[in-house]
Amino acid sequence: MYLHNKLLLVCACLFWACPTHAQELFIISEPASNLPAKAISMRLTNKFMQGKRHDVNGGGDSVWMHRIVPELAFGVSKNVNVRISGFLANYYQPKIQLEGFNVYVKYRFLSRDDIHQHFRMAAFSRVSVINHQIHFREINLEGDNSGINNGIVATQLLHKLALSATFGHVYTMNNINDTRPEFVAAHSLNYLFSAGYLLLPFKYKNYNQTNVNIYVEFHGRKGLSEFESNIYDIFPAVQFILKSYMRIDMGYRYQIKSNAARNAYSGYLLRFEYNMF
């Protein structure tokens, strides 16, 4: 029993959920930090809102619309992570159906560590394949558009405060059963700025303590075409880390400004994650 508890404590320290890393588990952006090598992460996210369903007939009565995202991530090595995601939703039809999937690969190429602080940078690539009609000018590779997203993320940890910036280019492609309309830009720029703060515990004693983190993230998207679109969102959230290997996220996305029609101008997020070492 003693050896088992000691092993769990070592795993907890390796995992981001220890006090010096917990606030790096951003909600809508990925940090430059990685899962440990050979670690596996299972995640289930529900993005939901109340509104008119966007179907080919122009919508109908107000309903609760859900986009459910199961994900599996694993640490290939200390510098390489892979995440596979699926998308199921009732945004465009009465019943929840499979929309598509994407694969996300991240390579950490810089790591500078110090006591209670570090700076890391990583390059990433995401490929999405989606199977439904394209209705909106907004470019969203998480359920709406097929495409490729390449970029760089930098994360700075300063004791209980974590800051991160992400910049990326998106190239949109045809969906499986629909050609990309002319009003959807073939290229866009994405940028995210994220901040997380470890609120609790005030003093770390053991891996059984619940960590409470608060976040605010800013997301901007700019379509590069004659049908230029600009979207700016802010996303406050709270996060609970349980026993160092389970995680619960709750957040709300609020649109600051947009000149593009989109499937959701605001919405809620609820997520559960379980990690195995």
Rosetta blueprint (number, residue, H / E / L):
1 M L
2 Y H
3 L H
4 H H
5 N H
6 K H
7 L H
8 L H
9 L H
10 V H
11 C H
12 A H
13 C H
14 L H
15 F L
16 W L
17 A L
18 C L
19 P L
20 T L
21 H L
22 A H
23 Q H
24 E H
25 L L
26 F L
27 I L
28 I L
29 S L
30 E L
31 P L
32 A L
33 S L
34 N L
35 L L
36 P L
37 A L
38 K L
39 A L
40 I E
41 S E
42 M E
43 R E
44 L E
45 T E
46 N E
47 K E
48 F E
49 M E
50 Q E
51 G E
52 K E
53 R L
54 H L
55 D L
56 V L
57 N L
58 G L
59 G L
60 G L
61 D L
62 S E
63 V E
64 W E
65 M E
66 H E
67 R E
68 I E
69 V E
70 P E
71 E E
72 L E
73 A E
74 F E
75 G E
76 V L
77 S L
78 K L
79 N L
80 V E
81 N E
82 V E
83 R E
84 I E
85 S E
86 G E
87 F E
88 L E
89 A E
90 N L
91 Y L
92 Y L
93 Q L
94 P L
95 K L
96 I L
97 Q E
98 L E
99 E E
100 G E
101 F E
102 N E
103 V E
104 Y E
105 V E
106 K E
107 Y E
108 R E
109 F E
110 L E
111 S E
112 R E
113 D E
114 D E
115 I L
116 H L
117 Q E
118 H E
119 F E
120 R E
121 M E
122 A E
123 A E
124 F E
125 S E
126 R E
127 V E
128 S E
129 V E
130 I E
131 N L
132 H L
133 Q L
134 I L
135 H L
136 F L
137 R L
138 E L
139 I L
140 N L
141 L L
142 E L
143 G L
144 D L
145 N L
146 S E
147 G E
148 I E
149 N E
150 N E
151 G E
152 I E
153 V E
154 A E
155 T E
156 Q E
157 L E
158 L E
159 H L
160 K L
161 L E
162 A E
163 L E
164 S E
165 A E
166 T E
167 F E
168 G E
169 H E
170 V E
171 Y E
172 T E
173 M E
174 N L
175 N E
176 I L
177 N L
178 D E
179 T L
180 R L
181 P L
182 E L
183 F L
184 V L
185 A L
186 A L
187 H E
188 S E
189 L E
190 N E
191 Y E
192 L E
193 F E
194 S E
195 A E
196 G E
197 Y E
198 L E
199 L E
200 L E
201 P L
202 F L
203 K L
204 Y L
205 K L
206 N L
207 Y L
208 N L
209 Q L
210 T L
211 N E
212 V E
213 N E
214 I E
215 Y E
216 V E
217 E E
218 F E
219 H E
220 G E
221 R E
222 K E
223 G E
224 L L
225 S L
226 E L
227 F L
228 E L
229 S L
230 N E
231 I E
232 Y E
233 D E
234 I E
235 F E
236 P E
237 A E
238 V E
239 Q E
240 F E
241 I E
242 L E
243 K L
244 S L
245 Y L
246 M E
247 R E
248 I E
249 D E
250 M E
251 G E
252 Y E
253 R E
254 Y E
255 Q E
256 I E
257 K E
258 S E
259 N L
260 A L
261 A L
262 R L
263 N L
264 A L
265 Y L
266 S E
267 G E
268 Y E
269 L E
270 L E
271 R E
272 F E
273 E E
274 Y E
275 N E
276 M E
277 F L
